[in-house]
């Protein structure tokens, strides 16, 4: 009897005409191939085209595995580059997304935000580190674009509040009483850099700013 389907398979796996298959020199794959050949019905051997299809599938899986490994290496390399570049932020002033302000003793704090449209009524609510409300600042009407409002560090009763971190939210209404979109920012000088759980943080006082939140960098 003739088993014509075997010879093309052997040539295909050992020859140089298919470079993709040569990457599959794994013991597991060879054992699988030998097992298939050993247990096929000699009276009805598997077609060589079926073997070719299997080889193509194994080749694709092997290539995908290599791609995943290379991507992992590339991510580590990119991360190391990002970490090195982050050190260059030290000593510079960054503008980043956020709603935290650092109040220093006897120094007014600046609150930064951007209005998507002109607003007829804008107010700012300030909260302490525990989330308790401490102050409302009525800003009146403001044009669209970047805004900077000074806070003297007092509460609604005029008492001076201790230095530390505070958060704020901005409420803006248009002439028809509809909400105006607001984006809040922080402007801080970077004093250091730290890395945690694969994320790069810029240090500014007690603040840890994810580097992905930075939208602008300035000298000094």
Secondary structure, 3 states (H helix, E strand, C coil): CCCHHHHHHHHHHHCCCCHHHHCCCCHHHHHHHHHHHHHCCHHHCCCHHHHHHHHHHHHHHHHHHHHHHHHHHHHHHHHHHHHHHHHHHCCCEEEEECCEEEEECCECEEEEEEECCCEEEEEEEEECCCCCEEEEEEEEEECCEEEEEEECCECCCCCECCCEEEEEEEEEECCCCCECCEEEEEEEECCEEEEECCEEEEEECCEEEEHHHEEEEECC
